[in-house]
Amino acid sequence: MRKDAQKNIPARSAVAALLVCAAWCCPPSQAQTPTESPAAAPLYKDFVDEAGRTVRIPQPVQRIVSLAPSLTETIYALGLEDRLVGDTDYCDYPPDAQKKTKVGGAINPSLEQIVALRPDLVLVTKSLNLIETVHALDNLGVSSYGTDPHTVEEIISSTERLADVLGVPEAGTTLGADLQRHLADLQQHLNGLPARRVLFIVWSDPLISVGKGTFIADALRLAGATSIVDSRQDWPHMSLEEVVRLQPDFLVFAASHSDSGQNDFDVLAERPGWRGLEAVRNRRFAVISDAVNRPAPRIVTAIEDLARQLHPEAFSSHPEDEKEKKPPPQQQLSLGITGASSGDRVLLEACACAL
């Protein structure tokens, strides 16, 4: 990809994310009931989704199409992968999700393909999917349910509500309790420790970080960190001069594995001006799973991993035990400072899902 085209990726993605958010501010809609003869009419139950829409959902929900990677991950976390009959081109975790029938992208899915899968329910997220897609599904008589979490706590509660919608409330309660237990245990380790000042790098050229109202900023806080970026914008552009003035303790990268994250740091360290950061000169950086980019239950593993890297002293009393408790490495899309194609996908997902 040409360098000038690559630099336009964040701008295009940010604009797309803003358009998605603005469109969802339209008045709520209600899914239409498919025309059936009285004898064949299915049972329905009304729910209010997280976008404030009252939707009628067939009971039981046996066939699901997911239009967001985070929702696909949540379906698997709830143990309902057998009900997932379709998802998007970018639903890549867990690896089995790549085997599901693909219905296109989150922004422009194929309505024909969705209808052909005969779903009882299509899952959407307010920050990524277009309201026009929801309206089109309404007109086709296909029920859809929207999520809209903005904090880690809301990610957990959203998962529990979705489990209830899908008829497995016990699975949601169990999963939610387990995630809360992990977070509570983590806070016990971090209690009394000063927060590390960090710069979370969403994109390097132009430099884009996260605003204080995003679920990623909330994840940083739970990991014993605080972003140096004090912005109400979700994806603020930063000047390198301002970053040098603020002098973060650590740079944080999200990547599919530690080697790719280290490569991202090495590439960055060679760029003009970055040597002005003590964190660069002293190689103080953390690489975590890019699960942190998706509002799904897996984000808790990324939070735990970051806490261990920023505060190793909090986990050094029983290293054998901590080694056993450390979550397994995650596999997902790489941030790819030097790779435009994967970076485009990750940036769009990250920017959209925190609005």
C-alpha positions as CSV (number, residue, x, y, z in Angstrom):
1,M,0.0,0.0,0.0
2,R,1.3,3.5,-0.8
3,K,2.5,5.4,2.2
4,D,0.2,8.3,1.6
5,A,-2.8,5.9,1.4
6,Q,-1.8,4.2,4.6
7,K,-1.7,7.5,6.5
8,N,-5.3,8.1,5.5
9,I,-6.5,4.9,7.1
10,P,-7.0,6.3,10.7
11,A,-8.9,9.3,9.3
12,R,-11.2,7.2,7.2
13,S,-11.8,4.8,10.1
14,A,-12.4,7.6,12.6
15,V,-14.9,9.2,10.2
16,A,-16.6,5.8,9.7
17,A,-16.9,5.4,13.5
18,L,-18.3,8.8,14.0
19,L,-20.9,8.3,11.3
20,V,-21.9,5.0,12.9
21,C,-22.4,6.7,16.3
22,A,-24.3,9.6,14.8
23,A,-26.6,7.3,12.9
24,W,-27.5,5.3,16.0
25,C,-28.8,8.4,17.6
26,C,-31.9,8.2,15.5
27,P,-35.2,7.3,17.2
28,P,-35.4,3.6,18.2
29,S,-37.0,1.2,15.9
30,Q,-38.8,-2.0,16.5
31,A,-38.3,-5.3,14.6
32,Q,-41.2,-6.3,12.5
33,T,-42.8,-9.7,13.0
34,P,-42.6,-11.9,10.0
35,T,-45.9,-12.5,8.3
36,E,-47.0,-16.0,9.2
37,S,-50.3,-17.9,9.3
38,P,-51.8,-18.0,12.8
39,A,-51.1,-21.7,13.1
40,A,-47.4,-21.3,12.2
41,A,-46.7,-18.1,14.2
42,P,-43.7,-18.5,16.4
43,L,-43.4,-17.4,20.0
44,Y,-41.8,-14.0,20.6
45,K,-40.5,-12.2,23.6
46,D,-39.9,-8.4,23.9
47,F,-36.6,-7.1,25.0
48,V,-35.1,-3.6,25.3
49,D,-31.6,-3.6,23.9
50,E,-28.7,-1.4,24.9
51,A,-29.5,1.1,22.2
52,G,-33.0,1.7,23.7
53,R,-34.8,-0.2,21.0
54,T,-37.7,-2.5,21.9
55,V,-37.2,-5.6,19.8
56,R,-39.3,-8.8,19.4
57,I,-37.1,-11.9,19.4
58,P,-38.3,-15.4,18.4
59,Q,-38.2,-18.0,21.2
60,P,-36.1,-20.1,21.5
61,V,-33.1,-18.5,19.8
62,Q,-31.4,-21.3,17.9
63,R,-29.7,-19.6,14.9
64,I,-27.6,-16.5,15.5
65,V,-25.7,-14.2,13.1
66,S,-23.0,-11.9,14.7
67,L,-22.1,-8.6,13.0
68,A,-19.2,-7.7,15.3
69,P,-16.0,-9.6,16.3
70,S,-16.6,-8.7,20.0
71,L,-20.1,-10.3,19.8
72,T,-18.7,-13.4,18.2
73,E,-16.2,-13.7,21.0
74,T,-18.9,-13.3,23.5
75,I,-21.0,-16.1,21.9
76,Y,-18.1,-18.4,22.3
77,A,-17.4,-17.3,25.8
78,L,-21.0,-18.2,26.7
79,G,-20.6,-21.7,25.1
80,L,-23.2,-21.0,22.4
81,E,-20.9,-21.4,19.3
82,D,-23.1,-24.2,18.0
83,R,-25.9,-21.7,17.6
84,L,-23.7,-19.2,15.6
85,V,-24.5,-19.8,11.9
86,G,-22.7,-16.7,10.5
87,D,-20.4,-13.9,11.3
88,T,-18.3,-11.2,9.6
89,D,-15.0,-11.4,7.7
90,Y,-13.2,-10.0,10.7
91,C,-14.5,-12.4,13.3
92,D,-11.2,-14.3,13.8
93,Y,-11.2,-15.3,17.5
94,P,-11.4,-18.0,18.6
95,P,-9.9,-19.6,15.5
96,D,-13.0,-21.7,15.1
97,A,-14.9,-18.5,14.4
98,Q,-13.1,-18.3,11.1
99,K,-14.9,-21.4,9.9
100,K,-18.3,-19.9,10.3
101,T,-20.2,-18.7,7.2
102,K,-19.1,-15.1,6.4
103,V,-21.7,-12.4,5.7
104,G,-19.2,-9.6,4.7
105,G,-18.0,-6.7,6.8
106,A,-19.5,-5.1,9.8
107,I,-20.2,-1.9,8.0
108,N,-21.5,-3.5,4.8
109,P,-22.8,-7.0,5.4
110,S,-24.7,-8.9,2.8
111,L,-28.3,-8.9,3.6
112,E,-29.0,-11.6,1.2
113,Q,-26.4,-13.9,2.9
114,I,-27.9,-13.1,6.3
115,V,-31.4,-13.9,5.2
116,A,-30.2,-17.1,3.6
117,L,-28.9,-18.3,6.9
118,R,-32.4,-18.0,8.4
119,P,-31.3,-16.4,11.7
120,D,-33.6,-16.1,14.7
121,L,-31.5,-13.2,15.8
122,V,-28.8,-10.9,14.4
123,L,-26.4,-9.4,17.0
124,V,-25.2,-5.8,16.4
125,T,-23.2,-3.3,18.4
126,K,-24.2,0.4,18.3
127,S,-20.6,1.7,17.9
128,L,-19.7,-0.4,14.9
129,N,-22.8,-1.4,12.9
130,L,-24.8,1.0,10.8
131,I,-28.4,1.9,11.9
132,E,-29.3,1.4,8.2
133,T,-28.4,-2.2,8.5
134,V,-30.7,-2.6,11.5
135,H,-33.5,-0.8,9.6
136,A,-33.0,-3.1,6.6
137,L,-33.2,-6.2,8.8
138,D,-36.4,-4.8,10.4
139,N,-37.9,-4.4,6.9
140,L,-37.0,-8.0,6.1
141,G,-38.6,-9.3,9.3
142,V,-35.3,-10.3,10.9
143,S,-34.9,-9.5,14.6
144,S,-31.7,-7.7,15.8
145,Y,-30.4,-6.9,19.2
146,G,-27.8,-4.2,19.9
147,T,-25.1,-3.8,22.6
148,D,-23.3,-0.7,23.7
149,P,-20.8,-1.1,26.5
150,H,-18.4,1.8,27.4
151,T,-16.6,0.4,30.4
152,V,-15.2,-3.0,31.5
153,E,-18.0,-3.2,34.1
154,E,-20.5,-2.6,31.3
155,I,-18.8,-5.2,29.1
156,I,-19.5,-7.8,31.9
157,S,-23.1,-6.6,32.5
158,S,-23.7,-6.5,28.7
159,T,-22.5,-10.1,28.5
160,E,-24.9,-11.2,31.2
161,R,-27.9,-9.4,29.5
162,L,-27.1,-11.0,26.2
163,A,-27.0,-14.4,27.9
164,D,-30.5,-13.7,29.2
165,V,-31.7,-12.7,25.8
166,L,-30.3,-15.9,24.3
167,G,-32.0,-18.0,27.0
168,V,-28.9,-19.0,29.0
169,P,-29.0,-16.7,32.0
170,E,-27.0,-19.1,34.2
171,A,-24.1,-19.1,31.7
172,G,-24.0,-15.3,31.8
173,T,-24.2,-15.2,35.6
174,T,-21.4,-17.8,35.9
175,L,-19.2,-16.0,33.4
176,G,-19.8,-12.6,34.9
177,A,-19.0,-13.8,38.4
178,D,-15.7,-15.4,37.1
179,L,-14.7,-12.2,35.4
180,Q,-15.5,-10.1,38.5
181,R,-13.5,-12.6,40.7
182,H,-10.4,-12.1,38.4
183,L,-10.7,-8.4,38.6
184,A,-11.2,-8.4,42.4
185,D,-8.2,-10.6,42.8
186,L,-6.2,-8.3,40.6
187,Q,-7.1,-5.2,42.6
188,Q,-5.9,-6.9,45.8
189,H,-2.5,-7.3,44.2
190,L,-2.4,-3.7,43.0
191,N,-3.9,-2.1,46.2
192,G,-1.7,0.8,47.4
193,L,0.6,0.9,44.3
194,P,0.9,4.1,42.4
195,A,-0.6,4.0,38.9
196,R,1.9,3.9,36.0
197,R,1.5,6.8,33.6
198,V,1.2,5.3,30.1
199,L,0.7,6.1,26.5
200,F,-1.5,3.6,24.7
201,I,-0.7,3.6,21.1
202,V,-3.6,2.9,18.7
203,W,-1.7,4.2,15.7
204,S,1.7,5.6,15.3
205,D,1.6,7.8,12.2
206,P,-0.3,10.0,12.8
207,L,-0.1,9.3,16.5
208,I,-3.5,8.3,17.9
209,S,-4.2,7.3,21.5
210,V,-7.4,6.7,23.5
211,G,-9.6,9.3,25.3
212,K,-10.5,9.0,28.9
213,G,-14.1,8.0,28.1
214,T,-13.2,4.7,26.3
215,F,-13.4,1.2,27.6
216,I,-9.7,0.9,26.8
217,A,-8.9,3.8,29.2
218,D,-11.0,2.0,31.8
219,A,-9.0,-1.2,31.2
220,L,-5.8,0.7,31.7
221,R,-7.1,1.9,35.1
222,L,-8.0,-1.6,36.2
223,A,-4.4,-2.7,35.3
224,G,-2.9,-0.1,37.6
225,A,-2.2,2.5,34.9
226,T,-3.5,5.9,33.9
227,S,-3.3,7.4,30.4
228,I,-1.4,10.6,30.0
229,V,-4.0,11.6,27.5
230,D,-6.7,13.8,29.1
231,S,-9.1,14.2,26.2
232,R,-12.9,13.8,25.8
233,Q,-12.4,12.6,22.3
234,D,-12.4,8.8,22.0
235,W,-9.5,8.7,19.6
236,P,-7.4,11.9,20.0
237,H,-4.5,12.7,17.7
238,M,-1.4,13.5,19.7
239,S,1.7,15.5,18.8
240,L,5.0,13.9,19.6
241,E,6.1,17.2,21.2
242,E,3.2,16.9,23.7
243,V,4.1,13.3,24.5
244,V,7.7,14.2,25.1
245,R,6.6,17.0,27.5
246,L,4.3,14.6,29.4
247,Q,7.0,11.8,29.6
248,P,4.9,8.6,30.1
249,D,6.4,5.9,32.2
250,F,5.5,3.2,29.7
251,L,4.4,2.8,26.1
252,V,1.6,0.2,25.7
253,F,1.1,-1.8,22.5
254,A,-1.6,-4.3,21.7
255,A,-0.5,-7.1,19.4
256,S,-1.2,-10.7,18.6
257,H,2.1,-11.9,20.2
258,S,5.0,-10.3,22.1
259,D,7.4,-10.5,19.2
260,S,5.3,-8.4,17.0
261,G,4.8,-5.8,19.8
262,Q,8.5,-5.6,20.4
263,N,9.0,-5.1,16.6
264,D,6.4,-2.2,16.8
265,F,8.4,-0.6,19.6
266,D,11.8,-1.1,17.8
267,V,10.3,0.6,14.6
268,L,9.0,3.4,16.7
269,A,12.3,4.0,18.5
270,E,14.1,4.6,15.2
271,R,11.8,7.4,14.2
272,P,12.9,11.0,14.7
273,G,11.9,12.6,18.0
274,W,11.0,9.4,19.8
275,R,14.4,9.2,21.5
276,G,13.3,12.2,23.5
277,L,11.1,9.8,25.6
278,E,12.8,8.2,28.6
279,A,10.5,5.3,28.1
280,V,12.0,4.7,24.7
281,R,15.6,5.2,25.8
282,N,15.1,2.8,28.7
283,R,13.0,0.4,26.7
284,R,10.0,0.7,29.1
285,F,7.1,-0.7,27.1
286,A,4.4,-3.3,27.5
287,V,2.9,-5.6,24.9
288,I,-0.6,-7.1,25.7
289,S,-3.1,-9.1,23.7
290,D,-5.1,-7.0,21.3
291,A,-8.1,-8.5,23.1
292,V,-8.0,-5.1,24.8
293,N,-9.4,-3.6,21.5
294,R,-12.6,-5.6,21.7
295,P,-15.4,-5.1,24.3
296,A,-15.7,-8.8,25.0
297,P,-15.0,-11.0,28.1
298,R,-11.5,-11.8,26.9
299,I,-10.5,-8.2,27.7
300,V,-10.0,-9.3,31.4
301,T,-7.0,-11.4,30.3
302,A,-5.4,-8.4,28.7
303,I,-5.9,-6.4,31.8
304,E,-4.3,-9.0,34.0
305,D,-1.3,-9.3,31.6
306,L,-0.7,-5.6,31.5
307,A,-0.9,-5.3,35.3
308,R,1.8,-8.0,35.6
309,Q,4.1,-6.1,33.2
310,L,3.6,-2.7,34.8
311,H,3.7,-3.9,38.4
312,P,5.9,-7.0,38.5
313,E,6.6,-6.3,42.2
314,A,3.0,-7.0,43.0
315,F,3.2,-10.5,41.7
316,S,6.7,-11.5,42.8
317,S,5.9,-13.1,46.2
318,H,4.8,-16.4,44.8
319,P,6.2,-16.6,41.2
320,E,5.3,-20.3,40.8
321,D,1.7,-19.6,41.6
322,E,1.5,-16.5,39.4
323,K,3.0,-18.4,36.5
324,E,0.1,-20.9,36.8
325,K,-2.5,-18.2,37.0
326,K,-1.1,-16.2,34.1
327,P,-3.6,-16.4,31.2
328,P,-2.6,-18.2,28.0
329,P,-1.3,-16.2,25.1
330,Q,-3.9,-14.7,22.9
331,Q,-4.1,-14.9,19.1
332,Q,-5.7,-12.1,17.2
333,L,-5.1,-9.4,14.7
334,S,-1.8,-7.5,15.0
335,L,-1.7,-3.7,15.5
336,G,1.0,-3.7,12.8
337,I,2.7,-0.3,12.9
338,T,4.3,-1.2,9.6
339,G,1.4,-3.2,8.2
340,A,-1.5,-1.3,6.7
341,S,-4.0,-4.1,6.0
342,S,-4.2,-5.6,9.5
343,G,-3.8,-2.1,11.0
344,D,-6.8,-0.9,9.1
345,R,-9.0,-3.6,10.5
346,V,-7.8,-3.3,14.1
347,L,-8.0,0.5,14.1
348,L,-11.6,0.5,12.8
349,E,-12.6,-2.1,15.3
350,A,-10.9,-0.3,18.2
351,C,-12.1,3.2,17.2
352,A,-15.7,2.1,16.6
353,C,-16.2,-0.1,19.6
354,A,-15.4,2.5,22.2
355,L,-17.8,5.2,21.0
